[in-house]
Amino acid sequence: MEKAWSVYIVKCRDGKLYTGISNDVNRRLKAHNEGKGCKFTKCRYPVSLVYKEECGTKSTARKRELEIQSFTRDKKLSLIHRSK
């Protein structure tokens, strides 16, 4: 059985926020913190998980990722704050 896909936001050591998707967020977070995640976080780790939203399918997660990426920083911070 395939794992559900999630959209997630990590906060980088410089305070910047990165939004991504994965069907194994813990594995992806580990990769980000080893400098193997993506170009954006490669020079900004360590990162910490600040938001996670299960979406089910990869397609749904990708659409939600694009939606969140279009948010202003303040709107992303509001989303993060509401989830806690």
Secondary structure, DSSP 8 states (H G I E B T S, - for coil): ----EEEEEEEETTS-EEEEEES-HHHHHHHHHTT-S-HHHHTT--EEEEEEEEEESHHHHHHHHHHHHTS-HHHHHHHHHHH-
